[in-house]
Amino acid sequence: MTYSSYSRLASVVALSAVLSLGGWMLYSGRGETGLGDAQLAELEAIVEQPTATPADWLRYAQKLQSVGQYKPAVLAYQRFLRSEPAHRQASMQCAECMARLGDADAFHRYMADLLAVDPRLTQEIMNWSVVQQYLAEDRFQTLRREAAAQSMD
């Protein structure tokens, strides 16, 4: 074997070792998942304090959403939106969580309230793929039409 063959072999062995170690860390819970759990616990502790700010609630909601905990994320987004009702991104994220929960009645109420505040955002959300399942119902079709009509005003 030549020097370059040994060099390639060493690189392949090193890469294999790194990939194996990374896989083991993720599998054993020492990778990003463990870090995410620690961040979530830290944010939970922060929002439990009476001094929690709206920004704390937003970070908490976003973290919950990122780990697929949609129901508590909705509650956290709603808590944040009470302080900052015009926050477009939080409204969108809350809508996505609600849509993913599958509670058509709650999602419809949220979207009807959002329509009164921001018809353009409502129209945008009604076109998302995660919302398409609801459009089989007339009440969601009506919301969609109303959002489109009010967006033109």
C-alpha angles and dihedrals in degrees: 000000000000127000092258090053091054090046092053092045091052090049092051092049092048092048091049091051093050093048092047092049091048092050091048092050093052092044093049093049096250095110130076093311091064091047090050091053090052091050091049092050090049092051091047090055090050096051092047088065119090088230093063111133128216088254089057090053091049093051090047092050092048092050092049090050092049091057094045098253093137101164096056088039090058090052091049092047090049090051090052093045091055086067097037109023095169095057100125098193094050090048090053094047092048090050091051092051091048092049091051092051091065096223099138095186095052092043091050092051091050093048092046090053091046091050090061091053104034118010093176092055090046090053091049093050092048088063095055117113092234089060097050092089089066096051091080086077119082094225091061091046088053091051090050093051092046091050091051092048094047092046089062093055 
